[in-house]
Amino acid sequence: MNMTLTNDERESLLSVLTEQQRTFIQEHVKRGKKTIFANQMAMDKGIILPESASIDEIEMLLDEWILEDYIDNGFVNSETPCECGRPLRYQYCEA
């Protein structure tokens, strides 16, 4: 079941978590986005990845365009602009 929260609802829920719980959630989401990005890159290159491959193994196979980090503002923010100047919600960084 998918649930969409407002930014305030999300921040309210995150505020009651311990630092360890917040870190776990943020890192879990980040790993998931890195895996999705790597799988899409592999598919675009015609590489078949084993389902058991870790993100590190996938990144070694791809050897380029690795999603290093990303910023999720929770909303479109002019402080994270696209190269064209358009404000973004998500800003991605590659290695």
Backbone as JSON, one array per atom type, in Angstrom:
{
  "sequence": "MNMTLTNDERESLLSVLTEQQRTFIQEHVKRGKKTIFANQMAMDKGIILPESASIDEIEMLLDEWILEDYIDNGFVNSETPCECGRPLRYQYCEA",
  "N": [[0.85, -1.18, 0.0], [0.71, 2.1, -0.98], [1.45, 5.25, 0.4], [0.95, 8.65, 0.52], [2.53, 11.32, 1.98], [2.31, 14.59, 3.37], [4.83, 17.16, 3.42], [5.01, 18.23, 6.0], [3.74, 16.2, 7.51], [5.5, 14.1, 7.07], [7.88, 15.13, 8.22], [6.99, 15.39, 10.84], [6.6, 12.7, 11.6], [9.23, 11.76, 11.28], [10.48, 13.22, 13.28], [9.89, 11.97, 15.69], [11.39, 9.74, 15.74], [14.33, 7.9, 16.74], [17.77, 8.94, 16.44], [19.26, 6.88, 15.33], [17.22, 5.35, 14.1], [16.27, 7.22, 12.2], [18.57, 7.55, 10.61], [18.84, 4.94, 9.62], [16.5, 4.72, 8.02], [16.92, 6.8, 6.16], [19.31, 5.93, 4.93], [18.47, 3.46, 3.93], [16.56, 4.24, 2.02], [18.24, 5.69, 0.35], [20.02, 3.67, -0.53], [18.19, 2.13, -1.95], [17.46, 3.88, -4.05], [19.95, 4.12, -5.29], [20.31, 1.51, -6.17], [18.15, 1.2, -7.96], [18.88, 3.13, -9.87], [21.37, 2.06, -10.76], [20.52, -0.43, -11.79], [18.89, 0.44, -13.9], [20.8, 1.7, -15.51], [22.36, -0.52, -16.17], [20.47, -2.04, -17.62], [20.02, -0.31, -19.77], [22.49, -0.55, -20.99], [22.45, -3.12, -21.81], [23.26, -5.08, -20.07], [22.93, -7.93, -18.15], [22.05, -8.36, -14.91], [22.81, -10.34, -12.07], [20.29, -11.37, -9.78], [21.12, -11.62, -7.2], [23.19, -9.88, -6.89], [25.07, -7.44, -5.16], [24.84, -3.88, -4.44], [27.41, -2.82, -4.6], [28.72, -4.74, -6.2], [27.24, -4.46, -8.54], [27.84, -1.81, -9.23], [30.59, -2.08, -9.76], [30.5, -3.67, -12.05], [29.29, -1.89, -13.83], [31.01, 0.31, -13.92], [30.98, 3.06, -14.46], [29.22, 6.22, -14.31], [28.03, 6.18, -11.65], [25.65, 6.49, -9.15], [26.32, 8.62, -6.71], [25.35, 10.18, -4.61], [22.38, 11.87, -3.46], [20.13, 14.63, -3.19], [17.18, 15.2, -1.48], [14.86, 17.47, -1.28], [12.25, 17.45, -0.47], [10.5, 19.14, -1.58], [10.16, 21.28, -4.46], [12.99, 23.23, -4.88], [14.72, 26.23, -5.05], [17.34, 26.35, -4.3], [18.6, 24.06, -5.06], [19.35, 23.83, -7.99], [18.85, 22.79, -11.44], [21.29, 22.29, -14.05], [20.42, 23.99, -16.03], [19.2, 25.92, -14.61], [16.66, 25.62, -13.62], [14.62, 25.11, -10.77], [14.87, 22.28, -8.59], [13.45, 19.31, -7.07], [14.78, 16.94, -6.47], [18.24, 16.39, -6.46], [20.87, 14.94, -8.1], [24.03, 13.28, -7.7], [26.86, 12.13, -9.36], [29.55, 9.72, -9.49]],
  "CA": [[0.0, 0.0, 0.0], [1.45, 3.35, -1.04], [0.84, 6.33, 1.16], [1.62, 9.92, 0.26], [2.49, 12.22, 3.13], [2.76, 15.97, 3.13], [6.15, 17.4, 4.0], [4.82, 18.39, 7.45], [3.45, 14.89, 8.09], [6.75, 13.33, 7.03], [8.78, 15.7, 9.22], [6.43, 15.06, 12.15], [6.92, 11.29, 11.87], [10.68, 11.63, 11.45], [10.91, 13.88, 14.52], [9.71, 11.1, 16.85], [12.32, 8.62, 15.64], [15.67, 8.11, 17.29], [18.77, 9.25, 15.41], [19.59, 5.6, 14.68], [16.1, 5.0, 13.22], [16.27, 8.17, 11.08], [19.7, 7.2, 9.76], [18.51, 3.69, 8.93], [15.51, 5.0, 6.97], [17.55, 7.61, 5.11], [20.27, 5.1, 4.2], [17.7, 2.45, 3.21], [16.0, 4.91, 0.86], [19.36, 6.03, -0.52], [20.47, 2.42, -1.17], [17.17, 1.76, -2.92], [17.59, 4.75, -5.23], [21.2, 3.76, -5.97], [20.08, 0.22, -6.84], [17.27, 1.47, -9.1], [19.7, 3.84, -10.86], [22.34, 1.12, -11.32], [19.79, -1.41, -12.6], [18.47, 1.09, -15.13], [22.01, 1.88, -16.32], [22.72, -1.84, -16.69], [19.49, -2.41, -18.62], [20.29, 0.53, -20.95], [23.72, -1.04, -21.62], [22.27, -4.5, -22.21], [23.92, -5.95, -19.1], [22.01, -8.69, -17.29], [22.62, -8.43, -13.56], [22.24, -11.39, -11.22], [19.43, -10.81, -8.73], [21.81, -11.67, -5.91], [24.3, -8.92, -6.89], [24.98, -6.3, -4.24], [25.03, -2.6, -5.13], [28.84, -2.67, -4.89], [29.02, -5.6, -7.35], [26.61, -3.84, -9.71], [28.62, -0.63, -9.59], [31.85, -2.53, -10.36], [30.18, -4.11, -13.41], [28.97, -0.73, -14.67], [32.28, 1.02, -14.02], [30.82, 4.47, -14.78], [27.94, 6.8, -13.96], [27.54, 5.62, -10.4], [24.97, 7.47, -8.32], [27.11, 8.79, -5.49], [24.5, 10.74, -3.56], [21.31, 12.72, -3.96], [19.47, 15.51, -2.23], [15.73, 15.25, -1.6], [14.39, 18.62, -0.51], [10.87, 17.29, -0.05], [9.73, 20.07, -2.4], [11.0, 21.96, -5.44], [13.74, 24.22, -4.12], [15.62, 26.99, -5.91], [18.73, 26.19, -3.85], [19.14, 22.88, -5.75], [18.92, 24.0, -9.38], [19.37, 22.04, -12.58], [22.3, 23.07, -14.76], [19.72, 25.0, -16.82], [18.71, 26.93, -13.69], [15.32, 25.27, -13.12], [14.69, 24.54, -9.42], [14.6, 20.84, -8.53], [13.2, 18.66, -5.78], [15.87, 16.0, -6.3], [19.48, 16.68, -7.16], [21.68, 13.72, -8.08], [25.46, 13.44, -7.87], [27.47, 10.87, -9.8], [30.99, 9.6, -9.25]],
  "C": [[0.89, 1.24, 0.0], [0.69, 4.42, -0.29], [1.64, 7.6, 0.87], [1.42, 10.83, 1.45], [2.86, 13.63, 2.69], [4.14, 16.1, 3.77], [6.04, 17.53, 5.53], [4.56, 17.05, 8.14], [4.73, 14.04, 8.15], [7.72, 13.82, 8.11], [8.3, 15.38, 10.64], [6.77, 13.62, 12.54], [8.41, 11.1, 12.1], [11.16, 12.19, 12.79], [10.76, 12.99, 15.75], [10.64, 9.88, 16.82], [13.63, 8.94, 16.34], [16.61, 8.42, 16.13], [19.13, 7.98, 14.63], [18.48, 5.18, 13.71], [16.06, 5.92, 11.99], [17.39, 7.84, 10.09], [19.41, 5.94, 8.97], [17.55, 3.96, 7.77], [16.15, 5.78, 5.83], [18.53, 6.78, 4.29], [19.56, 4.01, 3.4], [17.12, 3.05, 1.92], [17.11, 5.22, -0.14], [19.88, 4.79, -1.24], [19.48, 1.99, -2.24], [17.26, 2.58, -4.19], [18.86, 4.42, -6.0], [21.03, 2.46, -6.75], [19.2, 0.41, -8.07], [18.07, 2.14, -10.22], [20.67, 2.87, -11.54], [21.66, 0.08, -12.2], [19.34, -0.81, -13.93], [19.66, 1.3, -16.06], [22.41, 0.55, -16.95], [21.77, -2.24, -17.81], [19.74, -1.6, -19.92], [21.54, 0.06, -21.7], [23.6, -2.49, -22.07], [22.96, -5.49, -21.29], [22.85, -6.63, -18.25], [22.69, -8.87, -15.94], [21.99, -9.58, -12.79], [21.41, -10.75, -10.1], [20.13, -10.76, -7.38], [22.94, -10.64, -5.82], [24.04, -7.78, -5.91], [25.17, -5.02, -5.04], [26.5, -2.39, -5.47], [29.24, -3.51, -6.11], [28.44, -5.0, -8.63], [27.44, -2.65, -10.17], [29.96, -1.0, -10.22], [31.61, -3.0, -11.8], [29.93, -2.93, -14.34], [30.18, 0.15, -14.93], [32.16, 2.48, -14.48], [29.43, 4.93, -14.36], [27.31, 6.15, -12.74], [26.87, 6.74, -9.6], [25.68, 7.53, -6.97], [26.23, 9.24, -4.33], [23.36, 11.51, -4.22], [20.75, 13.54, -2.82], [17.98, 15.45, -2.51], [15.25, 16.37, -0.69], [13.0, 18.42, 0.07], [9.93, 18.18, -0.83], [10.69, 20.68, -3.41], [11.66, 23.15, -4.76], [14.74, 24.92, -5.04], [17.09, 26.87, -5.49], [19.38, 24.92, -4.38], [18.7, 22.93, -7.21], [19.54, 22.99, -10.33], [20.47, 22.9, -13.22], [21.68, 24.17, -15.6], [19.14, 26.1, -15.94], [17.35, 26.64, -13.09], [15.44, 24.67, -11.72], [14.23, 23.08, -9.41], [14.17, 20.42, -7.14], [14.37, 17.74, -5.46], [17.09, 16.49, -7.06], [20.4, 15.48, -6.98], [23.14, 14.04, -8.34], [26.04, 12.11, -8.31], [28.96, 10.92, -9.53], [31.73, 9.82, -10.54]]
}
